[in-house]
């Protein structure tokens, strides 16, 4: 029996790595997540899960494209690299602390879906949708099938 497809929202700053970069490259390791809850979400990901590609820290934050999980979770090599801004002195190759998945490009949205428009649908998205919950700053968030369908219907 096939596993049920799950959905996620993953944030990136377009000045560092945006949906255009993912389109150009095709597949990219999602390095640098240093929040335990976000890491634990990535550990639940399976190949083929859907990803909403969200641009943060930009003029118009919002969902700009769709990707998919392209690998099972594996240790993030940047945690071992002393030259990386993501280096972690407590991580060892025997006991890595941080995992990642590869994300593959699927497509750009027909039009970006700005955060303000997403917030306008807060009632339909529900209180559990962490992107619009006050105080939530996670870079990796679960998305229900109903939320996925609603958000893509807005493009």
Secondary structure, 3 states (H helix, E strand, C coil): CCCCCCEEEEEEECCCCCHHHHHHHCEEECCCCCCHHHHHHHHHCCCCCEEEEEEECCCCCEEEEEEEECCCCEECHHHHCCCCCCCCCCCCCCCCCCEECEEEEEEEEEEEEEHHHHHCCHHHHCCCCHHHCCCCCCCEEEECHHHHHHHHHCC
